[in-house]
Amino acid sequence: MAPLPSSTKEDSFSKTLQYLYSKLPIYQRIGRGAFKKDLTNIKKLCSFLGNVHREFSSMHIAGTNGKGSTAHILSAIYQNNGYKVGLYTSPHLIDFRERIKINGELVDKNYIVEITQKLKPIINKIEPSFFEITVAIAFSYFASKKVDIAIIETGLGGRLDSTNIIDPLVSIITTIDYDHMDLLGDTLEEIAFEKAGIIKMDRPLVLGEESKQLKAIFDKIALQNNAPIFYADNGNYQTDLFGDIQQKNIGLGLKAVELAQNSLPTKHIKNIEALKQVKKLSNIQGRFQIATEKPLTILDVGHNAQAFKLNLKEIQKLTYKKLFFILGFIVGKDLKNILNQFNDVVAEFHFTEPKIMRKLPIDQLIKELNLNFNKNFQIHENVNVAYNYIRKKATKDDLIFVGGSTFVVSDFLSSNHAN
C-alpha cells in the first residue's frame, strides 16, 4: 500500500474522511443520485483488491426493520463461541468506523487511510459511490484480518445493494415495510422483490416476514434459486436488548446459526449467554437505547411507520409521569402515516431537523405538521436545543424519546448528552 502522508495519523484519517465524504456522491448527502442501478462498480473495486469478497464466509441480512439488531445479535453469538467476527452495518452514528468492526472493535484508522490511498486510482477512474467504496474497504479489511465469519447488512434494498456480491452461508430477510420508496418501489410487493434479491442459489433463507402476500414473492424467488426457506423459532430469550421485537430478531439469528452449524459449529448454551451481552460484545447503539436514567431518555433510529408502531408499543409498557418526543426527519419519509401513529398518545411534541443535507427543513416540516398532525407542537433549531429546553422543565420521573431519523440520534449522541 502507499505510504501514509507526512502529517499526523489523526490528520491523515481526517483528510481521508474528507476525501470520501466531499468528493464522492453519498446517499446521506444527495439521496437518489448516489443510488447505483447495478453492481458494476463494486465488482470492479473488489476485483482491483483481488476479489476480497470471496475470502471469508458470510451471512447476509436485508429487511426494512430489524436487520441491524439481527446483525449485532449474530456477531455476539459467534464472538461468544470464540470466532473472529466481522460486522458491516450502516449508517454510522458518530464515528465512520462504526460501519466496520471485528469482534465489536472499530476498524483501525490507519487501515482506512492506507486502503483509501490504494483505491484512489480506480476511484478516480470509475467514480464509485461512497457506499460502494465503504463496502469494498470492509470486505478488504475482513479478508486481511482473516475473519471466520462476516455478518453483512445491506444498505438499501438487496438486489442492487453493493453488498450483494457475496455468496453467504445463510441469507436473512427480516420484515418489509414502506421505506425508501423513491428507490425501491411504491408498493410493498416491489420493496419485497428488491429485498428478495439477496436470495442465493442453494443457500438457505431465514424469513421474518409474516404477510402471506409477501411470503408468496419470497417463495417464488427462493424456488427459482433452490433456496429452502426457514422461519424463526418463537422464544422468550433473556437479553440486554430492549423490546419485544428483539425476541423475533433473536429467533432469526438463532435459526441462521442453526443452519450454519456444519460450517460454524456453536454450543447452544453459549448462544443463550451471548444474548445477555449483545451490547458489550457487538457495540450496538441506537436501538431503543437508554441514554440517561433520570429523566429516562431513550434513543431509537427507527424512521418508518412500522418502526414507530413498535416503539410506541414499548413506550406504553414503561412507567413515567410525562412523555416528551423530540423528532426530526429526512426528506422522502411517509410523514402522514408516521404522524398518525400518535393520534392517541398523550405527550408533548418537539420537532427539529437533523444536521444533514437531506434533512426535512423546518419550514417544510411545519407545513407537513399543519397538514397531518392534530396536536400542539414546538419547533427547535436542532436536537441539542430541543433537549436542553425539555431538560429544564422535565422531572426525574419523566420520559424523553429522541428519534425519527438515524441522523437525529447521531446529532444527540454527538452532543454528549448520553451517560
N, C-alpha and C positions, 0 to 999 in steps of 0.2 A: 504494500500500500504506500501511497505518497506520504512523505514525512509531515509531521504536524507543523503548522505555521509557527513563527518565532515568538508570537505573543503567548501570554499565559494560557494554560489549558482551559481555564474558565472563559477567557475571552474567545478562544478558538471555538468552544462549544456554542457560545452566544452568537458568534458570527455565522456558524453553521446553521443554527436555527433561523437566523435572519434570512439566510440564503434559501432555505427550504420554504419558509413562510412567504417571503416577499416576492421572490422571482418565479414562483410556480403557482398555478391556479389550484386553490384548495376549496373543498366543498364548504367548509365553515366560513369562508370569506365571500365566495361568489355564487354558491349554490349550484344550480343546474349545469353551469358552464364547466364545472370540474368533473362532471359525471361522464365516464367513458362508455361507449356503446359496444366495446369488445375487449378482449383480453390481450390484444397485441402487445401493448406496451409492457405489461407485467411479465409476459413471456420473454420479451427482449431483455428486460432488466435481469431476470433470473438466469437467462442464457449467458449474458455477459459475466455473471458471477459464477458460472459453472453449474447451472441448474441446481442451485442450493435447495430448492423446494423438494427435491427428491431424496434428500439425505437424512430425513428424520421421519418417524412415524407421527401421525397426527389424528386429531378429531376436529370436525368442522361443525360450527354452530351458526344457524340462521334463525330468524324469527323477529317479530315485532317487539315483543317484551320478554324479558327473562333470559336473553341469551348471554348477557354479561354476567349475571349471577350464576348461571349454569356453568359458564366457563371457569369462574373462580372456584366453584364447588369442585369441579373436576380437578383443577390444579391442586386444591387442598388434599383431595383423596390420594392422588398419586404421589404428592410430596410426602404424605404421611406413611406411604408404603415404600419410601426410600428411593423413589425415582427422581431424576433431574427433569424438571417440567418447564417447558417454555410456555408462555402465555401471551397471546396477542389480542388486545382489545382496543376499542376506540369509541369516542374520542377520549382524550385525557382531560383531567380536571385542573391540575395545577402544573405538573411537570410533563413535558413531551415524552419523557422516558417511561411514564406510566403505561404507555402502549405496549412496551416490550419488556417482559420480565422473565426471569428464570428463578424458580422457587421463591417467588414473591419479591425478589431483588430487582431493582430497576436496571436497565441496560447501562453499561458503562459509558460515560460521556465521551471518553477518548475513542471508543469504538464508533460512535455516531459521527465524530469528526473524521476519522480515518476512512470509514466506508463511504461517506458522502464524497470525500475527495476522490476516492477510487471510481465512484459512479459518475462524476461530473462529465467526462467525455460523452458518455451515452445519454446522460440527462440533456446535455446541450444539443445532442443530435436528434432525439426523438421527442423531447419536451413532455415527459410524463407528468401526471398529476402528483400532488403532494401525497395522496393516499397510496398511489402506486409505488412511489419511492419508499414510503414508510413500510409497506408490506415487504418489499424486496430487502430492505435493511433488516427487518425482523427475521425473515427466512434465512438470511445470511448469518445473522447472529446465532440463531438456534443451531444451524449447521456447524458453525465454527466451535460452538461450545458442546457439540455432540449431545444434545438433549435426548432423553429416552422417549419423550412424547411431547408434542406441541399441541396446545389447545388453541384453536384459531377461531376467532369470532369474525363474522362478516361485518362489513361496514354498512353497506346499503344493499338490500335485496339478497342476491345469491348468485343467480345465473351469470351476471356480468360483473360481479364483485371481484376485485383484484385478488382476493384470497382464493378464488375458485380454480386455481391451477393445481391444488394439492390433491392427492389420492388418499383420503383419510381411512382409518380403520373403521370408523363409525361416523355417520352424519346425524346431526340432531337439528330438528326444527321445533321451536318452542310453540309460540302461538302466533296468530295472524290478526292484525287489526289495521285500521286506516292510518297510514303514516307515509310520508314522502310520496304522496300520490302523483306529484308532478314528474317523478322519475319512475315509479313502479307501476302506476296504473290507477284508475279511478274506482275500481271495484275490488272487493276482497278476493274474488277469483283471479283477477290479474295479478294482485300482490302475491297470492299464494303460488301462482305459476312461477314468478320470479324467485321466490324463496326455494321452491322445489328444484331450482337449477343446481343446488349443491348435491342432489342425489347422484351417487356414482354407481357405475356398473359393478354388480356383485357385492356391493358394500351395504351392510345393514343400515336402516334408518330408524331412529328413535323419534317418535312424533308426539308432540304435546297438544296439537290442535284437536278439538273435540267436535267441531261442526261437521255434520255428515256431508254437507255440500262441499266443503273444502277438503275433507278427507278423500272424497272421490277424485279430486285433482291429484293428490299425492299418490293415491292408489294407482292411477293410470301411469304416472311418470315412473313410479317405483317398479311397476310391472314391466315397462319398456326397458328398464335397466337391470332387471332380475335382482332387484334390491328388496330383501324381506323387510317388512315394517313391524316395529315393536312399539309398545306403549309403556309409559312409566307405571311402576307399581305404586299403589297407594300406601302411604305410611304416615306415621306421626313421629318424625325424627327430632331428636334433641339437637338444636343448632344455635349458634350465636348470631345467625341471620334472623332479622325480624320480619314477620308477616306470613300469613297462610300461603301466599303464592310461592314462598320458598320451599314449602313441602313438595309442590309439584316440580320445581326446578331440581330439587334433590332427587326426586324419583327419576327424572330424566337422566341425571348424571349417573346414578347408581345403575340404571339399566344399560347405559353406554359402557360403564366399567365391566358389567357382567358380560356383555357381548365381546369385549376385547380381552377376555381372560386368557385366551391362548397366546396372545402376543404380549400382554402385560398382566401377569398374574398378581392378584391382590388378595389380601385377607379381609373378609367381611367385617370382622370386629374392628380392624383399623379404619375401615371406611367410616364406621359409626363415630369413632373417636375424632376423626378428621372433621366431621360436621360440626363439632363443638368449637372448632378453632379456625373456621374458614377465614375470618378477618385477619387473624395473626399470620396464617400460612400464606394466603394469597394476596394480602394487602388490598382488599376491596374497599372502595369508598362510594358514597353517593346513592346507596340503595337503602332507603329508609334509615339513614344514618343519624344517630343521635350526636348532635354537635355540642349541645350544652344540656345540663341537667336541670338547673333552676334559673329561669324557666326552661322547661323542656323544649329544645329546638331540634326539629327533625328536617333532614335534607333528603330529597329524592329527585333523581334525574329523569323520571318518567315524564313524557311530553306528549302523550296522546290520550284520547278518551278512555281507552281500556286501562291505561296506567293510572289515570286519576280515579277511576272507579275502584280499583284495587287499593289505592292509597286511602281513599275516603273510608273504605271498609275497615282498614286497620286503625285509622284515627278514631273511629267510633268506639273502638274497644278500649281506648285509653281514658284515663281519668284526668280531668283538668277543669279549671274554673271558666276560663275564657279562651277562645280559639282565634288565632290570628293567621292569616295567609299572606305570604309575600310571593307573588307570581310574576313571571316575565316570560316572553315567548320570542321565537324567531318567526320570520315570515313563512307563510305557507301552511300554518297549522289550522286544523279544523276547530277554530275557537268556539263556534256555536255549540258543537256537541261537547266540547270540554267544559264550557261555562255552564251548560245545562245540568251538569253533574252536581252543581252547588245549589240548586233550587231549594232544597230542604235543609241546607246547612246553615246553622246559626253561627255567624262568625263575623270578624272584622276583616275586610279585604283591602290589601295594599298591592298596587301594581307598579312595575318598573320595567326597565329594558336591560337586557344583557349587553355587556361591552364587546360586541362583535358586529361586523359589518352587516350580517344578515339578520340583525335584530328587528323585531317589530317596533318601529319608532313609537314614542309615546303618543304623538298626535293621531297615528293610525290606530293605536291600541284604544285610545279614548273613543274613537268612532265605533270600533268593534264592541266595546263595552256598552256604549249607549244603545246600540242595536240589539245586542244579545244577552245583556246582563241586567237583571231586575233588582239589583241590590246596590246599596251605597258603597262607594269605594274611594280610596285616596290614591293619588299618583305621586311617585317619588323619582328622583333623578336616577338612582341606582339602588341596588340591593343593600349596599352599605348604609346609605341614608335611611332607607326604609327600616332596616333592622335597628339602627340606633334610635330612631323615632319610637319604635314599638317597645324597645327595652326600657325606655324612660317611663312608660305607663304600665307595662306588664308586671304582674306579681310572680313570685316564685312558683305559684301553682298553675300558671297559665301555660298554654301550648302555642308555639310558633312553628308553622310549616313553611319551608322555603322550597320552591320548585318551579315547574312549568317549562324548564329548559335545562339541559346539561350545563349551559353556559351561565345561567343564574347561579346554580350550585357552585360552579367553578369560581365565579366572582366572589361568592360568600366565603369559600374556603381560602381564597387568595387574600381576603381581608383579615384573616387570622381571628375570626370570631369563635371558631371551634375550640373546645377544650384541648 
